[in-house]
Amino acid sequence: MIQLNRRQMVLAAMLAMSLTVSAADRATKDEAKAMAKKAATLFKEKGKDAFAVLNDKQGPFVDRDLYVAVLDASGNVLAHGANEKLVGKSLAQLKDADGKAFVQDIMGHVSANKPGWVDYRWVNPVSKEIEAKSSFVEVHGGYGFMVGAYSK
């Protein structure tokens, strides 16, 4: 049996706590899907007035590394909880860190009126690192309400 001295035990406890904190800072795919559905429901209730709520970085649609982006079938951004400068821009030709044209996949979901997942690599707004991301696209009214969860 391995015996740890007091200092080693404290260091091990600190390491375990830091791993727990970093895991708690990461949202899950289930949480991302739930937020996308909640954003689409808000749009059903408020129409385009919902976009202001979805753009609010201090609002209920930004949580840890989760935020909502709303795109139409042409790749135009109508709301973006992490970067309001993207609103009104077309992301149709945007590629991820590996060169994948992931916005085309999102546009496909919107055009087909079919919700689903899109996988790509993107900058995590919390860690500031490029990480794997799975985004759920909930479709309503010709718009894709997208929220993604990051994983290392």
KEMARTI-30552 format. One line per 10 residues: number of its first residue (from 1); their letters; for each residue x, y, z of N, C-alpha, C, CB. Coordinates in steps of 0.2 Angstrom, whole numbers, plus 2048, in hexadecimal, padded with zeros to 3 digits. Atoms other than C-alpha are relative to their C-alpha. Glycine has a CB too. Layout:
# KEMARTI-30552
NUM = A = X Y Z X Y Z X Y Z X Y Z  ...
***
This chain:
# KEMARTI-30552
1 = MIQLNRRQMV = 804 7FA 800 800 800 800 804 806 800 7FB 800 806  7FD 7FA 800 806 811 7FC 7FE 805 805 7FF 804 7F9  801 7FC 7FB 808 81D 80A 802 807 7FE 805 7FF 807  7FF 7F9 802 806 830 807 801 804 806 7FA 803 7FC  7FF 7FC 7FB 80D 83D 812 7FB 806 800 807 803 801  805 7FB 800 802 84C 817 800 805 7FA 801 804 807  7FF 7FC 805 809 857 80A 7FE 7FD 7F9 807 803 7FF  802 804 806 806 84A 7FC 7F8 800 800 803 7F9 800  807 801 7FF 7F4 848 803 7FD 807 7FE 7FE 7FE 807  803 7F9 801 7F1 85B 802 800 801 7F8 803 805 804
11 = LAAMLAMSLT = 7FF 7FF 807 7F8 85C 7F0 7FB 7FB 7FC 807 7FE 7FE  805 804 803 7ED 84D 7EB 7F9 802 800 801 7F9 803  806 7FD 7FF 7DE 855 7F2 7FF 806 7FC 7FF 801 808  801 7FA 804 7E1 865 7EA 800 7FF 7F8 807 805 801  800 802 807 7E4 85D 7D9 7F9 7FD 7FE 805 7FA 7FE  807 803 801 7D3 853 7DB 7FB 806 800 7FF 7FB 806  805 7FB 800 7CA 863 7DF 801 804 7FA 802 805 806  800 7FC 806 7D1 86C 7D0 7FD 7FD 7FA 808 802 7FF  803 804 805 7CC 85E 7C5 7F8 801 800 802 7F9 800  808 7FF 7FF 7BA 85F 7CC 7FE 807 7FE 7FF 7FF 807
21 = VSAADRATKD = 803 7F9 802 7B9 872 7CA 800 801 7F8 805 805 803  800 7FF 808 7BF 871 7B7 7FA 7FC 7FD 807 7FE 7FE  806 804 803 7B2 863 7B4 7FA 804 801 800 7F9 803  806 7FC 7FF 7A5 86E 7BC 7FF 806 7FC 800 802 807  800 7FB 804 7AA 87C 7B1 7FD 7FE 7F9 807 804 7FF  802 802 807 7A5 872 7A1 7F9 7FD 801 805 7FA 7FE  807 803 801 794 86F 79C 7FF 7FA 7FC 7FB 806 7FC  801 806 803 78D 85F 796 7FC 800 7F9 7FD 7FB 804  804 800 806 785 85A 785 7F9 801 802 802 7FA 7FC  807 7FF 7FE 775 858 78E 7FE 807 802 7FF 7FB 806
31 = EAKAMAKKAA = 801 7F9 7FE 776 869 795 800 805 7FA 805 803 805  800 7FC 806 77A 870 784 7FA 7FF 7FC 806 7FE 7FB  806 802 803 76B 867 77C 7FA 804 803 7FF 7F9 800  805 7FC 7FC 760 86E 78A 7FF 807 7FF 800 7FE 807  800 7F8 801 765 880 787 7FE 801 7F9 807 802 802  802 7FE 807 763 87F 774 7F8 7FF 800 803 7FB 7FB  807 801 800 751 878 777 7FD 806 804 7FE 7FA 803  803 7FA 7FC 74E 886 784 800 806 7FC 804 801 807  800 7FA 804 754 893 778 7FB 800 7FA 807 801 7FD  806 800 805 748 88D 76A 7FA 801 803 801 7F9 7FD
41 = TLFKEKGKDA = 806 7FF 7FC 73A 88D 777 7FF 808 801 800 7FC 806  800 7F9 7FF 73E 89F 77B 7FE 804 7F9 807 803 803  801 7FD 807 73E 8A3 768 7F8 7FF 7FE 804 7FD 7FB  807 801 801 72D 89B 767 7FB 804 803 7FE 7F8 802  804 7FB 7FB 726 8A6 775 801 807 7FE 802 7FF 807  7FF 7F9 801 72E 8B6 770 802 802 7F9 806 802 805  7FE 7FF 807 733 8B5 75E 807 803 800 7FB 805 7FD  7F9 7FD 801 742 8C0 758 802 804 806 800 804 7FA  7FE 7FD 7FA 742 8C9 769 804 7FB 804 7F9 802 804  7FC 805 7FC 74A 8B9 770 807 801 7FF 7FE 7F9 7FF
51 = FAVLNDKQGP = 7F9 800 802 75A 8BD 767 804 805 805 800 803 7F9  7FC 7FB 7FB 75E 8CC 773 802 7FC 806 7FB 806 802  7FF 804 7FA 75C 8C0 782 806 7FB 7FE 7FA 7FC 802  7FB 805 802 767 8B3 779 807 803 7FF 7FE 7FC 7FA  7F9 7FC 801 775 8C0 775 803 803 807 7FF 806 7FC  7FE 7FE 7F9 776 8C5 788 805 7FC 803 7FA 802 804  7FB 804 7FC 786 8BF 78F 7FF 7FF 807 807 803 7FE  801 800 7F9 780 8C2 7A0 7F9 7FC 801 800 806 804  807 803 800 76F 8B9 79C 800 7F9 802 7FC 802 7FA  801 807 7FF 768 8A8 79F 802 7FB 7FB 7F8 7FF 802
61 = FVDRDLYVAV = 7FD 805 805 76F 8A1 78F 807 800 7FF 7FC 802 7FA  7F9 801 7FF 781 8A2 794 801 7FD 806 804 807 7FF  7FE 804 7FA 787 895 7A0 807 7FD 7FF 7FA 7FB 802  7FA 803 800 799 891 7A3 803 800 7F8 800 7F9 802  7FE 800 807 79F 88C 791 7FA 7FF 7FB 805 7FA 7FF  806 800 805 78D 88B 78A 7FE 807 7FE 7FA 7FC 804  804 7FA 802 785 898 780 7FC 7FE 7F9 806 806 7FE  805 802 805 778 899 772 803 804 7FA 7F9 802 801  7FF 7FD 806 77C 89D 760 7FA 7FE 7FB 807 7FE 7FC  806 801 805 76D 89F 753 802 802 7F9 7FA 804 803
71 = LDASGNVLAH = 7FE 7FF 807 770 89D 741 7FA 7FE 7FC 806 7FB 7FE  806 802 805 764 89C 732 803 7FB 7FB 7FD 806 7FC  7FE 805 804 765 890 724 806 802 7FB 7FA 7FD 7FC  7FB 7FD 805 771 89B 71A 807 801 804 7FE 807 7FD  7FA 7FF 7FC 77E 89C 729 800 807 803 806 7FE 7FC  800 7F9 7FD 779 8AE 72F 7FF 7FF 807 7FB 804 7FC  801 800 7F9 77B 8B1 741 7FB 805 802 807 801 804  805 7FC 7FD 76C 8B8 74A 800 802 807 7F9 7FD 7FF  7FE 7FF 7F9 772 8B6 75C 806 7FC 801 7FA 7FE 804  7FA 804 7FE 782 8B1 764 802 802 807 806 801 7FB
81 = GANEKLVGKS = 7FF 7FF 7F9 784 8B0 777 807 801 802 7FD 7FB 804  7F9 7FF 7FF 797 8B0 776 804 806 7FC 804 7FA 7FF  7FD 7FB 805 79B 8BD 768 7FB 804 7FC 805 7FD 7FC  805 7FC 803 78E 8CA 764 802 803 7F9 7FE 806 805  7FD 7FE 806 79A 8D0 756 7FE 7FC 7FA 807 801 800  802 805 805 794 8C1 74C 7F9 801 7FE 801 7F9 802  807 7FF 802 782 8C6 74C 800 804 7F9 7FC 804 805  801 7FD 806 77D 8CB 73A 805 7FE 7FB 801 807 801  7FB 802 805 78C 8C2 732 7FE 7F9 7FE 807 7FF 804  801 807 803 78C 8B2 727 806 7FC 802 7FF 801 7F9
91 = LAQLKDADGK = 7FB 804 7FE 796 8A4 72E 800 7FA 7FB 7FF 7FD 807  801 805 805 792 899 71F 806 7FC 7FE 7FC 802 7FA  7F9 803 802 7A4 896 71A 805 7FF 806 803 805 7FB  7FC 801 7FA 7AB 895 72C 802 7F9 801 7FD 803 806  7FE 806 7FE 7B6 887 730 803 7FF 807 806 7FE 7FA  7FD 800 7F9 7BC 880 740 808 7FF 800 7FD 7F9 804  7F9 800 800 7CE 87E 746 803 7FA 7FC 802 7FE 807  7FD 805 805 7D0 86E 73B 7FE 801 7F9 7FE 7F9 803  802 7FE 807 7C9 876 72C 7F9 7FD 7FE 805 7FD 7FB  807 803 802 7B7 86D 72D 7FB 806 800 7FE 7FC 806
101 = AFVQDIMGHV = 805 7FB 801 7A9 878 726 7FA 7FE 804 7FF 801 7F8  805 803 7FC 79E 874 735 7FA 804 800 803 801 807  806 7FC 801 792 883 732 7FC 7FD 7FA 802 807 7FF  804 803 806 78D 87A 722 7FB 7FA 803 804 7FD 7FB  804 806 7FC 787 86B 72E 7FA 803 803 805 7FC 804  806 7FC 7FD 77D 878 738 7FB 802 7FC 803 806 804  805 7FE 805 775 87F 729 7FC 7FA 7FD 804 804 7FA  804 806 803 770 86E 723 7FB 7FE 805 805 7FA 800  805 802 7FB 767 86A 734 7FA 805 7FF 803 801 807  805 7FB 800 75E 87B 732 7FC 7FF 7FA 803 807 800
111 = SANKPGWVDY = 804 801 807 759 878 71F 7FC 7FA 801 806 7FF 7FB  804 807 800 753 866 723 7FB 801 806 805 7FA 801  804 7FF 7FA 74A 86D 733 800 7F9 804 7F8 800 7FD  7FF 807 7FC 752 85E 73C 805 802 805 802 7FB 7FB  7FB 7FF 7FB 75B 860 74D 805 7FB 800 7FC 801 807  7FB 805 800 76B 858 750 807 803 803 801 7FD 7F9  7F9 7FE 7FE 77E 859 755 804 801 7FB 802 7FA 805  7FB 7FE 805 78C 861 74C 807 800 805 7FF 807 7FD  7FA 800 7FC 79E 85D 752 806 804 7FC 802 7F8 801  7FB 7FC 803 7AD 868 74F 805 802 805 7FD 806 7FC
121 = RWVNPVSKEI = 7FB 7FE 7FB 7BC 870 758 800 808 800 807 7FE 7FE  801 7F9 7FF 7BA 882 75F 803 803 806 7F8 802 800  7FD 7FD 7FA 7C1 88E 76B 7FB 800 806 802 807 7FF  805 800 7FA 7B9 88B 77D 801 807 803 802 7FB 805  800 7F9 7FD 7B4 89D 784 803 800 807 7FA 803 7FF  7FE 800 7F9 7B9 897 795 808 7FE 800 7FD 7FB 804  7F9 802 800 7CA 88E 792 804 804 7FB 801 7F9 7FF  7FC 7FD 805 7CF 898 783 804 7FC 7FB 804 806 802  7FD 805 804 7D5 888 77B 7FB 7FD 7FA 803 7FB 804  803 804 805 7D0 87F 76B 7FE 7F9 803 803 800 7F9
131 = EAKSSFVEVH = 803 807 7FE 7C5 870 770 7FB 7FD 7FC 7FE 801 808  805 804 804 7BA 863 769 7F9 803 803 800 7F9 801  806 7FD 7FE 7A8 86A 76A 7FA 7FC 7FC 7FF 807 7FE  806 803 803 797 861 767 7FB 805 801 7FF 7F9 802  805 7FB 7FF 789 86D 763 7F9 7FD 7FE 801 807 7FC  806 802 802 777 869 763 7FC 806 7FD 7FC 7FD 806  804 7FB 804 76C 872 756 7F9 7FE 801 803 800 7F9  807 801 7FF 75A 874 75B 7FD 805 7FA 7FD 802 807  802 7FC 805 750 87A 74C 7F9 802 801 800 7FC 7F9  807 7FD 800 741 886 74C 7FF 806 7FC 7FE 801 808
141 = GGYGFMVGAY = 802 7FA 803 739 893 741 806 802 7FB 800 805 804  7FA 7FF 805 748 891 734 806 802 803 7FD 806 7FC  7FA 7FE 7FC 755 894 741 803 7FA 804 7FF 806 805  7FC 805 7FC 762 889 749 802 803 807 805 7FC 7FD  7FE 7FE 7F9 764 88B 75C 805 7FB 802 7FA 801 805  7FA 805 800 775 884 75F 804 802 807 805 801 7FB  7FC 7FF 7FA 77E 881 770 804 7FA 800 7FB 800 806  7FC 806 800 78D 876 772 804 7FF 806 805 801 7FB  7FC 802 7FA 797 86D 77F 807 7FE 7FE 7FD 7FA 804  7F9 802 802 7AA 86C 77F 802 7FA 804 804 806 802
151 = SK = 7FC 806 7FD 7B5 85D 783 807 801 7FE 7FD 7F9 7FE  7F8 800 802 7C8 85C 783 801 7F9 7FD 804 801 807
***
